[in-house]
Amino acid sequence: MIKNHEDITMPEKLLTRKEAAEFLGIAENTLAVWACTKRYDLPMVKIGKLIRYKLSDLIKFIDQHQQ
């Protein structure tokens, strides 16, 4: 049982494919292709038919793929 508000951690906001693509500066369809072909190991969250991306995963992806 939660005794006070300090025990509650807020879940990270999930971005839509469109929002994630805008954040990365790429086309929305590019993310769809990457997901289908598994070209990059970019984690995504599936909720039923919905695809969402964690902001922290996108930031980590950018850090790992900078040249």
N, CA, C and O atoms as a Tinker XYZ file with bonds, in Angstrom:
   268  protein
     1  N      0.837000   -1.192000    0.000000    73     2
     2  CA     0.000000    0.000000    0.000000    64     1     3
     3  C      0.881000    1.254000    0.000000    63     2     4     5
     4  O      1.892000    1.317000    0.699000    81     3
     5  N      0.491000    2.214000   -0.771000    73     3     6
     6  CA     1.229000    3.476000   -0.847000    64     5     7
     7  C      0.820000    4.348000    0.331000    63     6     8     9
     8  O     -0.362000    4.624000    0.535000    81     7
     9  N      1.818000    4.778000    1.104000    73     7    10
    10  CA     1.524000    5.556000    2.304000    64     9    11
    11  C      1.590000    7.058000    2.072000    63    10    12    13
    12  O      0.896000    7.821000    2.742000    81    11
    13  N      2.420000    7.486000    1.128000    73    11    14
    14  CA     2.479000    8.915000    0.835000    64    13    15
    15  C      2.884000    9.123000   -0.615000    63    14    16    17
    16  O      3.261000    8.181000   -1.312000    81    15
    17  N      2.800000   10.355000   -1.052000    73    15    18
    18  CA     3.067000   10.658000   -2.456000    64    17    19
    19  C      4.522000   10.430000   -2.853000    63    18    20    21
    20  O      4.812000   10.314000   -4.043000    81    19
    21  N      5.436000   10.364000   -1.905000    73    19    22
    22  CA     6.843000   10.134000   -2.228000    64    21    23
    23  C      7.086000    8.719000   -2.738000    63    22    24    25
    24  O      8.100000    8.459000   -3.386000    81    23
    25  N      6.160000    7.802000   -2.450000    73    23    26
    26  CA     6.290000    6.421000   -2.904000    64    25    27
    27  C      5.854000    6.248000   -4.356000    63    26    28    29
    28  O      6.087000    5.198000   -4.954000    81    27
    29  N      5.227000    7.265000   -4.917000    73    27    30
    30  CA     4.709000    7.179000   -6.277000    64    29    31
    31  C      5.738000    7.755000   -7.244000    63    30    32    33
    32  O      6.193000    8.887000   -7.078000    81    31
    33  N      6.097000    6.977000   -8.243000    73    31    34
    34  CA     6.963000    7.501000   -9.298000    64    33    35
    35  C      6.118000    7.682000  -10.546000    63    34    36    37
    36  O      5.348000    6.804000  -10.934000    81    35
    37  N      6.279000    8.827000  -11.153000    73    35    38
    38  CA     5.509000    9.123000  -12.355000    64    37    39
    39  C      6.112000    8.358000  -13.528000    63    38    40    41
    40  O      7.327000    8.373000  -13.722000    81    39
    41  N      5.271000    7.696000  -14.303000    73    39    42
    42  CA     5.802000    6.995000  -15.473000    64    41    43
    43  C      6.287000    7.998000  -16.519000    63    42    44    45
    44  O      5.779000    9.114000  -16.622000    81    43
    45  N      7.265000    7.576000  -17.274000    73    43    46
    46  CA     7.810000    8.434000  -18.325000    64    45    47
    47  C      6.770000    8.623000  -19.424000    63    46    48    49
    48  O      6.056000    7.688000  -19.786000    81    47
    49  N      6.694000    9.838000  -19.945000    73    47    50
    50  CA     5.751000   10.108000  -21.029000    64    49    51
    51  C      6.163000    9.327000  -22.267000    63    50    52    53
    52  O      7.340000    9.267000  -22.623000    81    51
    53  N      5.176000    8.734000  -22.910000    73    51    54
    54  CA     5.420000    7.988000  -24.137000    64    53    55
    55  C      5.066000    8.863000  -25.331000    63    54    56    57
    56  O      4.018000    9.508000  -25.350000    81    55
    57  N      5.945000    8.879000  -26.323000    73    55    58
    58  CA     5.738000    9.683000  -27.524000    64    57    59
    59  C      5.142000    8.835000  -28.632000    63    58    60    61
    60  O      5.453000    7.651000  -28.763000    81    59
    61  N      4.287000    9.450000  -29.423000    73    59    62
    62  CA     3.753000    8.768000  -30.603000    64    61    63
    63  C      4.871000    8.636000  -31.633000    63    62    64    65
    64  O      5.933000    9.240000  -31.490000    81    63
    65  N      4.624000    7.851000  -32.657000    73    63    66
    66  CA     5.622000    7.700000  -33.727000    64    65    67
    67  C      5.893000    9.065000  -34.372000    63    66    68    69
    68  O      7.038000    9.386000  -34.688000    81    67
    69  N      4.850000    9.857000  -34.563000    73    67    70
    70  CA     5.012000   11.182000  -35.171000    64    69    71
    71  C      5.876000   12.075000  -34.286000    63    70    72    73
    72  O      6.788000   12.742000  -34.775000    81    71
    73  N      5.592000   12.087000  -32.986000    73    71    74
    74  CA     6.370000   12.908000  -32.057000    64    73    75
    75  C      7.825000   12.441000  -31.995000    63    74    76    77
    76  O      8.745000   13.259000  -31.960000    81    75
    77  N      8.023000   11.129000  -31.982000    73    75    78
    78  CA     9.380000   10.578000  -31.935000    64    77    79
    79  C     10.153000   10.947000  -33.198000    63    78    80    81
    80  O     11.328000   11.307000  -33.130000    81    79
    81  N      9.491000   10.856000  -34.344000    73    79    82
    82  CA    10.137000   11.204000  -35.611000    64    81    83
    83  C     10.526000   12.681000  -35.625000    63    82    84    85
    84  O     11.623000   13.031000  -36.062000    81    83
    85  N      9.642000   13.537000  -35.155000    73    83    86
    86  CA     9.947000   14.972000  -35.092000    64    85    87
    87  C     11.136000   15.218000  -34.172000    63    86    88    89
    88  O     12.010000   16.028000  -34.482000    81    87
    89  N     11.167000   14.521000  -33.043000    73    87    90
    90  CA    12.265000   14.676000  -32.093000    64    89    91
    91  C     13.594000   14.265000  -32.725000    63    90    92    93
    92  O     14.614000   14.921000  -32.518000    81    91
    93  N     13.576000   13.174000  -33.496000    73    91    94
    94  CA    14.790000   12.674000  -34.140000    64    93    95
    95  C     15.128000   13.417000  -35.431000    63    94    96    97
    96  O     16.239000   13.295000  -35.947000    81    95
    97  N     14.169000   14.187000  -35.955000    73    95    98
    98  CA    14.393000   14.921000  -37.199000    64    97    99
    99  C     14.351000   14.035000  -38.427000    63    98   100   101
   100  O     15.063000   14.277000  -39.402000    81    99
   101  N     13.514000   13.006000  -38.378000    73    99   102
   102  CA    13.368000   12.084000  -39.506000    64   101   103
   103  C     11.891000   11.951000  -39.848000    63   102   104   105
   104  O     11.026000   12.428000  -39.113000    81   103
   105  N     11.614000   11.299000  -40.967000    73   103   106
   106  CA    10.227000   11.087000  -41.385000    64   105   107
   107  C      9.571000   10.011000  -40.520000    63   106   108   109
   108  O     10.222000    9.070000  -40.065000    81   107
   109  N      8.289000   10.174000  -40.310000    73   107   110
   110  CA     7.520000    9.198000  -39.534000    64   109   111
   111  C      7.615000    7.805000  -40.164000    63   110   112   113
   112  O      7.721000    6.803000  -39.457000    81   111
   113  N      7.576000    7.754000  -41.491000    73   111   114
   114  CA     7.672000    6.464000  -42.185000    64   113   115
   115  C      9.028000    5.792000  -41.963000    63   114   116   117
   116  O      9.121000    4.565000  -41.974000    81   115
   117  N     10.064000    6.584000  -41.763000    73   115   118
   118  CA    11.383000    6.012000  -41.503000    64   117   119
   119  C     11.360000    5.186000  -40.223000    63   118   120   121
   120  O     11.930000    4.096000  -40.179000    81   119
   121  N     10.716000    5.690000  -39.192000    73   119   122
   122  CA    10.599000    4.928000  -37.946000    64   121   123
   123  C      9.837000    3.632000  -38.168000    63   122   124   125
   124  O     10.187000    2.596000  -37.603000    81   123
   125  N      8.803000    3.686000  -38.982000    73   123   126
   126  CA     8.025000    2.483000  -39.282000    64   125   127
   127  C      8.890000    1.453000  -40.002000    63   126   128   129
   128  O      8.823000    0.261000  -39.702000    81   127
   129  N      9.697000    1.914000  -40.948000    73   127   130
   130  CA    10.588000    1.005000  -41.681000    64   129   131
   131  C     11.622000    0.406000  -40.730000    63   130   132   133
   132  O     11.883000   -0.796000  -40.778000    81   131
   133  N     12.209000    1.229000  -39.873000    73   131   134
   134  CA    13.186000    0.722000  -38.912000    64   133   135
   135  C     12.573000   -0.347000  -38.018000    63   134   136   137
   136  O     13.224000   -1.341000  -37.697000    81   135
   137  N     11.328000   -0.143000  -37.617000    73   135   138
   138  CA    10.655000   -1.122000  -36.757000    64   137   139
   139  C     10.429000   -2.434000  -37.503000    63   138   140   141
   140  O     10.636000   -3.511000  -36.945000    81   139
   141  N     10.008000   -2.345000  -38.754000    73   139   142
   142  CA     9.725000   -3.554000  -39.552000    64   141   143
   143  C     10.993000   -4.316000  -39.910000    63   142   144   145
   144  O     11.019000   -5.545000  -39.863000    81   143
   145  N     12.039000   -3.587000  -40.266000    73   143   146
   146  CA    13.272000   -4.231000  -40.720000    64   145   147
   147  C     14.252000   -4.489000  -39.579000    63   146   148   149
   148  O     15.260000   -5.174000  -39.751000    81   147
   149  N     13.936000   -3.925000  -38.406000    73   147   150
   150  CA    14.835000   -4.020000  -37.244000    64   149   151
   151  C     16.239000   -3.502000  -37.586000    63   150   152   153
   152  O     17.251000   -4.041000  -37.138000    81   151
   153  N     16.258000   -2.456000  -38.383000    73   151   154
   154  CA    17.538000   -1.872000  -38.815000    64   153   155
   155  C     18.340000   -1.346000  -37.629000    63   154   156   157
   156  O     19.554000   -1.543000  -37.558000    81   155
   157  N     17.671000   -0.687000  -36.712000    73   155   158
   158  CA    18.312000   -0.177000  -35.505000    64   157   159
   159  C     17.615000   -0.785000  -34.302000    63   158   160   161
   160  O     16.439000   -1.143000  -34.357000    81   159
   161  N     18.357000   -0.892000  -33.227000    73   159   162
   162  CA    17.787000   -1.432000  -31.996000    64   161   163
   163  C     17.176000   -0.285000  -31.188000    63   162   164   165
   164  O     17.661000    0.064000  -30.111000    81   163
   165  N     16.115000    0.286000  -31.724000    73   163   166
   166  CA    15.426000    1.388000  -31.065000    64   165   167
   167  C     14.219000    0.819000  -30.325000    63   166   168   169
   168  O     13.241000    0.413000  -30.953000    81   167
   169  N     14.282000    0.788000  -28.994000    73   167   170
   170  CA    13.175000    0.200000  -28.238000    64   169   171
   171  C     11.871000    0.951000  -28.461000    63   170   172   173
   172  O     11.854000    2.173000  -28.609000    81   171
   173  N     10.790000    0.200000  -28.482000    73   171   174
   174  CA     9.461000    0.797000  -28.583000    64   173   175
   175  C      8.531000    0.048000  -27.647000    63   174   176   177
   176  O      8.791000   -1.092000  -27.262000    81   175
   177  N      7.457000    0.704000  -27.295000    73   175   178
   178  CA     6.451000    0.113000  -26.420000    64   177   179
   179  C      5.212000   -0.141000  -27.260000    63   178   180   181
   180  O      4.691000    0.770000  -27.903000    81   179
   181  N      4.741000   -1.383000  -27.251000    73   179   182
   182  CA     3.515000   -1.716000  -27.979000    64   181   183
   183  C      2.375000   -1.842000  -26.975000    63   182   184   185
   184  O      2.456000   -2.602000  -26.009000    81   183
   185  N      1.325000   -1.089000  -27.221000    73   183   186
   186  CA     0.114000   -1.152000  -26.411000    64   185   187
   187  C     -1.006000   -1.489000  -27.382000    63   186   188   189
   188  O     -1.554000   -0.610000  -28.046000    81   187
   189  N     -1.336000   -2.762000  -27.455000    73   187   190
   190  CA    -2.281000   -3.202000  -28.477000    64   189   191
   191  C     -1.658000   -2.964000  -29.836000    63   190   192   193
   192  O     -0.581000   -3.482000  -30.129000    81   191
   193  N     -2.330000   -2.183000  -30.666000    73   191   194
   194  CA    -1.798000   -1.845000  -31.992000    64   193   195
   195  C     -0.976000   -0.560000  -31.983000    63   194   196   197
   196  O     -0.370000   -0.201000  -32.992000    81   195
   197  N     -0.956000    0.123000  -30.856000    73   195   198
   198  CA    -0.250000    1.402000  -30.762000    64   197   199
   199  C      1.239000    1.196000  -30.524000    63   198   200   201
   200  O      1.644000    0.289000  -29.797000    81   199
   201  N      2.035000    2.033000  -31.134000    73   199   202
   202  CA     3.486000    2.043000  -30.940000    64   201   203
   203  C      3.848000    3.360000  -30.265000    63   202   204   205
   204  O      3.433000    4.431000  -30.708000    81   203
   205  N      4.624000    3.269000  -29.194000    73   203   206
   206  CA     5.066000    4.457000  -28.477000    64   205   207
   207  C      6.558000    4.349000  -28.193000    63   206   208   209
   208  O      7.122000    3.255000  -28.176000    81   207
   209  N      7.185000    5.494000  -27.972000    73   207   210
   210  CA     8.620000    5.558000  -27.717000    64   209   211
   211  C      8.867000    6.357000  -26.449000    63   210   212   213
   212  O      8.235000    7.390000  -26.226000    81   211
   213  N      9.792000    5.875000  -25.614000    73   211   214
   214  CA    10.184000    6.611000  -24.416000    64   213   215
   215  C     11.204000    7.673000  -24.816000    63   214   216   217
   216  O     12.114000    7.407000  -25.601000    81   215
   217  N     11.046000    8.862000  -24.277000    73   215   218
   218  CA    11.972000    9.953000  -24.576000    64   217   219
   219  C     13.395000    9.570000  -24.194000    63   218   220   221
   220  O     14.333000    9.873000  -24.931000    81   219
   221  N     13.568000    8.915000  -23.062000    73   219   222
   222  CA    14.916000    8.519000  -22.629000    64   221   223
   223  C     15.561000    7.553000  -23.623000    63   222   224   225
   224  O     16.774000    7.603000  -23.828000    81   223
   225  N     14.765000    6.671000  -24.244000    73   223   226
   226  CA    15.300000    5.753000  -25.256000    64   225   227
   227  C     15.730000    6.505000  -26.508000    63   226   228   229
   228  O     16.731000    6.155000  -27.134000    81   227
   229  N     14.974000    7.537000  -26.874000    73   227   230
   230  CA    15.332000    8.337000  -28.051000    64   229   231
   231  C     16.629000    9.107000  -27.813000    63   230   232   233
   232  O     17.479000    9.194000  -28.699000    81   231
   233  N     16.772000    9.660000  -26.621000    73   231   234
   234  CA    17.994000   10.394000  -26.277000    64   233   235
   235  C     19.190000    9.446000  -26.285000    63   234   236   237
   236  O     20.254000    9.791000  -26.799000    81   235
   237  N     19.018000    8.262000  -25.720000    73   235   238
   238  CA    20.081000    7.258000  -25.706000    64   237   239
   239  C     20.449000    6.844000  -27.133000    63   238   240   241
   240  O     21.626000    6.661000  -27.446000    81   239
   241  N     19.444000    6.698000  -27.991000    73   239   242
   242  CA    19.664000    6.337000  -29.392000    64   241   243
   243  C     20.508000    7.399000  -30.091000    63   242   244   245
   244  O     21.448000    7.074000  -30.817000    81   243
   245  N     20.173000    8.658000  -29.872000    73   243   246
   246  CA    20.935000    9.761000  -30.475000    64   245   247
   247  C     22.380000    9.727000  -29.985000    63   246   248   249
   248  O     23.312000    9.854000  -30.779000    81   247
   249  N     22.564000    9.557000  -28.686000    73   247   250
   250  CA    23.917000    9.514000  -28.125000    64   249   251
   251  C     24.749000    8.386000  -28.728000    63   250   252   253
   252  O     25.942000    8.559000  -28.977000    81   251
   253  N     24.131000    7.244000  -28.963000    73   251   254
   254  CA    24.847000    6.080000  -29.487000    64   253   255
   255  C     25.145000    6.185000  -30.981000    63   254   256   257
   256  O     26.055000    5.520000  -31.476000    81   255
   257  N     24.387000    7.017000  -31.706000    73   255   258
   258  CA    24.545000    7.074000  -33.159000    64   257   259
   259  C     25.098000    8.402000  -33.670000    63   258   260   261
   260  O     25.009000    8.697000  -34.862000    81   259
   261  N     25.663000    9.193000  -32.779000    73   259   262
   262  CA    26.308000   10.428000  -33.223000    64   261   263
   263  C     27.658000   10.098000  -33.836000    63   262   264   265
   264  O     28.354000    9.185000  -33.391000    81   263
   265  N     28.011000   10.850000  -34.854000    73   263   266
   266  CA    29.317000   10.635000  -35.502000    64   265   267
   267  C     30.263000   11.748000  -35.164000    63   266   268
   268  O     31.408000   11.743000  -35.616000    81   267
